[in-house]
């Protein structure tokens, strides 16, 4: 990380706006294995900064097919520039390493602006705008664009709406508040193309549904906790990618009687991703943080490695351990509410 003392760290919207306005060259990066909030927020900010005649490079190490419908997605590159920018701006990243190893090594060579809404977010930037109360990172990007005095056009509005819609399950999650809805209303008024956003959110391949059938076949519900898993061989058999699993966990979290969901998948041999969802009173971010992950109170995750030969065995053990921790929280919550 940067060699920075507390005096160098500046927090808040105004500090971030000032830093972005003073910079000439800016790299915007979002987290690996992105979703529409990460990409939509990055592209919206990038378009706004270009309107201010900034030289902008938007980066993500991974491609996201569902974003191909968004205006400006062609600006997103999966390789870094050959120049050192005035600012390396991270979007929707709780920790700097979420941008990937190559981008991390690049970022620490310059000034970092950190824009994030995770409750587990680190103040790793020289300038930080972190607000865990924001239902999506797109909320913060909207506010920053307005503070910079940039008029929100149709392309910016469409990307912002995609960001908000994705991170709120189309405005159904309890994180949605007046702030969210006022911003959604404003960007619709400014021309957000809802048809494009819907195509991006509902994007699917046949391979996705074939993989989903495997996921569904392994579902078990015990003590109001739903869990399932996928092995790397499941992806290989179908020819699917990890992007195909993006919303599996949200598709089943509303099953009647389910209070929490555990989904473990072997993205590559021996590399496991654990995704967690929960009802309001259950804090899955606490479970994730203990294992080096993070996220939000009711939507979090972490990664872990193991031998590819013992992946299934490790997955089942992980599910049992996390299930026990969630059960303790449920019992504690129920006792308090009795």
N, C-alpha and C positions, 0 to 999 in steps of 0.2 A: 504493500500500500504506500501511499505518499507519505513523505516525511513532513507531517504537518502537526502543529500544535493547536490547542484550542483557539488561540487568537486568530488563526487563519481561517477557521471554519465560520461561514456565514450562512444563517438559516433564514427561511421565509421566502414568500413570493417575491417581495421587492428586491431582495438580494439576487435571486435567480434571474429576474427580468433585467436587472442592471447588467449582470454578467453577460447575458445573451445579446443584449443591445450593443454592448461594447466590443463584442467579438466580431471578427470578419470571417473566419473559417471555423465551421462547427461540424463535428461528427455526432450524429444521433444514433444510439445503439439501444436495442431492447434485448430481453432475455432469450436464451436458447430455448428451443421447443416453444415458439411463441404462439399466441392466440390473437384474436382480433383486437383486444384492448391494447396489447403491446404494439402491434403493427399499425392499427388505426391511429393511435396516439402519436407514434413516431412520424408517420406520413403527414398527419395534420400539422404537427409542429414544423416539420421540414418545409412544407408548402408556405406556411406563414413566414418563416425566416427568409425564404427565397423572395417573398414579396418585399422584404426589407433589404434586398440586394446582398444577402449573405451568401457565401459559398457553403453549400450544405452537402454532406455525405451521409446518407441513411444506411445503416448497417444492421444485418442480422445474420448470424452464421447458418441459420436454417431457413429453408423455403417453407411457405405455407400456401398450399394450393387454393384454399378457400378465399385467400385475399386477392386472388387474381382479378376479381371483379371490382375491387376498390380503385377509384381514380388516384393515380400517382404511385400505385404499388410497383410499377416498373422502375421507380427511383430507388427501391431497396436493393442493395447489393450484398452478396454473401462473402465479400472480400474487403479488406481495409484499404484506405487510400495510401498513396505514396508520399503524402505530406503530413506534417505534424500540425494539427489544428490548434487554434487558440483555446478551444473548449472541446472536451469529450463529454457529451450529454447522455446520461443513461435515463431510460424511460421504463417504468414498471419493473425495476430491479431492486429487490430487498437487500442484496449484497452485490458487490462489484463482480465477483466471480461468476454471477449468473449470465454475463455476456459471453462467457467462454474464455478459454485460456489465451488464445491469440489476441483477442480484443482486450482482455485484462492487462496483458503485458504492454499493449499499445497505450491504453488509457493512463497508466501510471506515469507516463512520460509527459503528461500535460495537465492542464487544469480540468477538474471534473465537476460537472453540474449533475446533481442527482434529483430526479423528479419521481416520486413514488407514493403509493398509498397502502403499502403493507404494514400491518401492525408490528411485524418483526424487522422492519427496515433499519439498516445501519446508516448513520450519518457519515458515509464514507466519502462524500464529496467535499470539495472546497466550498461549494455553494449547494445548499439542500432545500428543497421544497417537499416536505413529507407530511402527508395528511391522511392518517388511517381512517378518518371518518368519511373520506370520499369513496363513493361506491364503485368508482372506476378511475384508472389513471387519466382517462379522457376528460374527466371533470377538471383535473388540475391543468391539463393542457389547454382546455377552453379558457380557464381563468387567466393563464399566462398570456395567451394570444390576445385577449381583450386588454390586459395590462400593457402589452407592447403596442397597442393602438392599431393592430392589424384588423382589417375588415374580413369577417368570415365569409368566404364564398362557398359555392355549392360543393366543391371538392373537399374543402376543409370540413364543412358541415357533415358530409357523408361519412368521412373517416371518423369523425368524433361520434356520430350516432352509432356507427358499428362498434366502437370501443365501449360506449355506454350499454348498448343492447347486449353485447356478449357477456360483460362482467356482471350483469344483473339478471341473467336468464330472461332477457326481454322484459325487464322491469318487474320481475316477479319476486325477487329476493328481498328479505327484510332490510337489506342495506339501502334500498331505495328510499329517498326522503324528498323533502320539498326542493332541496338544492338540486338533486338529480332531475326531477321532473321539470323544474324551471329551465334548466339548461337544455334538456331534451326538447322542450317546447321552442326555445329560442333557435336551436340549430335546425329544427324542422321549418320554422319560419324563414330561415336563411337559405333554405333550398336543399336540405339533406335528401338524397335519393333513397327512399325507403325500399324501393324495389331492389336496388343493388345490394343494400344491407341485408335484406332477407335472403337473397341468393347466396351471399357469403356465409351467413349464419346457418342456413339449411344445407350447405354444400355437402354432398356425400357421393361416394362411389359404391358400386356393387360390392367391391371387396370389403368395404366398411361393414355392410350388413351381414356378409358371410362371417366376418370376424366377430360381429356383435352376437351372432347365434352361438358361437363358442363361449363368449363371455357370459351370455345368459344361461347356458347349459351348466355352468359351474357356480351359479349363484346359490348361496345358502343364507338363510336368515336365522340368527340365533340371538336371543335376548334383545330383540329389536335392532340388531346390527346386521346389515347386509354386507356380504363380502364375496369377491370373485377375483379371478386372476387370469393372466395370459402368459404363455411362454413364448420365447423367441421362435420356436418351431411352429407355433400357431400362425405367426406373421408370415413365415417362409412358405408354409403350405398353401396359403391363400394369395401370397404376393402383396400383402397389405403393408402399410407403413404406420408408424406411431401416430401420425396425424389422424388416421382413421379412427383412433380410439378417443379422440379429444373430448367428446361429450358423453361418452358411455356412462360415466359416473353420475352425471346430471340427469341422464335419461331414466335412471332407476332410483334416484334419491327420493322421489315423491311416491314410491310404492307405499300403500297404506300400512301403517304400523312401524315403518322404518324410521329410526331416529339418528342413525349414523351409517356411513358407507365406507368400506375399505376396498380399494382396488389396487392390486399389485400387478405390475406388468414387467416382463423382461424385455426391455427395449432392444438391447443387443446382448450377445451371450455373456451372462454373469452380471449385467448391469440392470439393477432393479429400480423402478420408479414406484413409489408408494403415494397414492392420492387418497385424501380423506375429505369427507363431507359430513356435516352434522347439523342438528337442530340448534337453535339459538343458545340454549343453556350449556351445550357441550363445546369445550374449547379444544379443537383439534390442532390449532397452531402451537399450543403448548406441547403437545405430543411430538409434533414435527421439529420444533426448535431443539428439543433434547437430542435429536438425531442429526443435527446440522442443517435442517431444512427450515421452512418458514411458511408464510402465507397469511391468511386471514383467520379470524376466530373459527369460522364455520366452513372454511375451504382452504386446505393446506396440503403440504406434501414434502417428501424428502427422497433422496436417492441413496442407494446402498449397493455395494458390490459383493459378489460371492463367486464361488467356482461355478462355471456353467454346467458342470456335471451334477451339482447339487442344488440347482436353481429352484426346482419345485419344492424340495424339502425345506429350503430356506424361506421360500414364500409362505408356506403353510405355517412355519414357526413365527414369522413376522405377523401374520394375521392373528394368530392366537395371542401373542403378546400385546398387540395394539387393542385387540378386542377386550382383553382384561382391563386395560387402562381406561377405555371408554366406559366399560361397565361400572368401574369405580366412580367415574364422574356422574353417570346416570343415577346411581344409588345415592350419591351425595346430594344431587340436585333434587331428586324426588323426596329425600328426607327433609330438606329445607322447605319444600313446598307443601309438605303434608300438614 
